[in-house]
Amino acid sequence: PEASVLFGEDDFINLPRSLAGVEVVVQFKLALDGEWKVGFRGKGRVNVQAIAKALGGGGHFSASGCELRGEAAEVKSRVLAQVRTRLRGKANHRAIICRARSAGVHSPRRHDPA
């Protein structure tokens, strides 16, 4: 039997926004060329476009992104510093961090039960 794909890798970033208290969701994807694709989603109280713009990207108020180069820890640190800056002063705020598989290698796979 074929495995079902309920949602694509790009749709995953939207799931945590439904959790209470989550204002920002960040997804990191490592592209085959070594560049990090970083996606931001917000619920409307936090301008994720401003976060992306500060990191050289852009987009919309509630859905934005950027591309960064560097080691995983360095990229994560840079991104989270910007997210924390935007979340300051917001009561009961939370950000969810997601790391997807490397871009370009995700595909539905056959599942053969043993």
C-alpha positions in Angstrom: 0.0 0.0 0.0 1.0 3.6 -0.6 1.7 5.9 2.4 -0.7 8.9 2.5 0.7 12.4 2.6 -1.7 14.4 4.7 0.1 17.7 4.1 3.3 18.8 2.4 6.5 19.9 4.0 5.6 23.5 3.3 2.2 23.1 5.0 3.8 21.9 8.2 4.8 25.4 9.3 1.1 26.4 9.6 0.1 23.6 12.1 1.6 25.0 15.3 -0.2 28.4 14.8 -3.3 26.7 16.1 -1.8 26.1 19.5 -2.8 28.5 22.3 -0.2 31.1 23.1 1.9 30.5 20.0 2.5 33.9 18.2 5.4 33.0 15.9 6.4 29.7 14.1 9.8 29.4 12.5 10.8 26.7 10.1 14.4 25.9 9.0 15.1 24.0 5.9 18.6 23.3 4.6 18.8 23.5 0.8 21.0 21.2 -1.2 23.3 24.2 -1.9 23.9 24.7 1.8 21.7 27.7 2.2 19.1 27.8 5.0 15.5 28.6 4.0 13.8 30.1 7.0 10.0 30.6 7.0 8.1 32.7 9.5 4.4 32.5 10.3 2.5 34.7 12.8 -1.0 35.0 14.1 -1.3 38.8 13.6 0.1 40.3 16.7 3.7 39.9 15.6 5.0 41.4 12.4 7.0 38.5 11.0 7.8 40.5 7.9 9.9 42.8 10.1 11.8 39.7 11.4 12.5 38.5 7.9 13.5 42.0 6.7 16.0 42.3 9.5 17.6 39.1 8.2 17.6 40.2 4.5 14.3 38.6 3.5 10.7 39.8 3.2 7.2 38.8 2.7 3.9 39.7 4.4 2.9 40.7 7.9 1.9 37.1 8.9 3.9 35.0 6.4 7.5 35.8 5.5 10.9 34.2 5.0 14.6 34.7 4.4 17.6 32.7 3.2 20.8 32.5 5.3 24.2 30.9 5.1 26.1 29.5 8.0 26.3 26.7 10.5 23.0 25.5 12.0 23.7 26.9 15.5 24.8 30.3 14.1 21.7 30.6 11.9 19.4 29.5 14.7 20.9 32.0 17.1 20.6 34.9 14.6 17.0 34.1 13.8 15.9 33.6 17.4 17.5 36.9 18.5 15.2 38.6 16.0 12.2 36.6 17.1 12.8 37.4 20.8 13.2 41.1 20.0 9.8 41.1 18.3 8.1 39.1 21.1 9.4 41.4 23.9 6.5 43.0 25.7 3.9 40.5 24.5 2.3 38.7 27.4 2.3 34.9 27.4 4.2 34.7 24.1 5.7 31.6 22.6 7.5 30.7 19.4 7.6 27.2 17.9 10.7 26.1 16.0 10.5 23.5 13.3 13.3 21.9 11.3 12.3 20.3 8.1 14.3 17.8 6.1 16.7 19.2 3.6 14.9 20.8 0.7 14.7 18.8 -2.4 14.9 15.4 -0.8 11.3 15.2 0.5 9.1 12.9 -1.5 6.3 10.4 -0.7 7.6 7.0 -0.2 6.2 3.5 -0.5 5.4 1.9 2.8 5.7 -1.9 2.8 4.6 -3.3 6.2 6.8 -6.0 7.6 
